[in-house]
Amino acid sequence: MDASSFTTHTVCHENQSQYNTAQDLFVCLRGVEIYKTIGFKDIAMIYGNTEKSYQKTAQLINRIRHQEQGGTPSRTLHDCTEKEGREALGYIDKKARCILKENGFSEDGTCRDIKLEYNSNHPITVAKQFVLNAVDKCCRDQDINIEAILRNPVPYENPERSTEISIDQT
């Protein structure tokens, strides 16, 4: 048995497989995919690919695992990292949609519940003197045109009484 293979077991009852570690414990791989351990993910994806190229990371992993001949190719490392990233982004997207749905919004961000706090035509703003003090402080530090800032038609909402929601549609 070489270093890249391992023994699997099957539990049978009346000539039918009840449990097979090769199929039930490990997800089915396609192409050049490999089973990734926590150590592999930590070294390859957290430390390696964020700091170095795929080629240098593959060399590091193969040196650590004493597999300098026939070890993990850089392309496999690239594919594993891309798949992990897609899965993370998929989870974030699914979680965002769930949060919107749980709070009365459609997936495109439209409020389905008529709630006064969501549909106020007048945002709760900070006091004018608070904004003027902040502008004055900025103008002391840099060459800023105070008239241009004060002509800004955007209301400065009170962050303690407002919530900002950003929805990216692709």
Summary of the structure (lengths in Angstrom):
residues: 170
radius of gyration: 27.6
end to end distance: 48.1
largest distance: 86.1
contacts: 330
relative contact order: 0.07
helix: 46%
strand: 8%
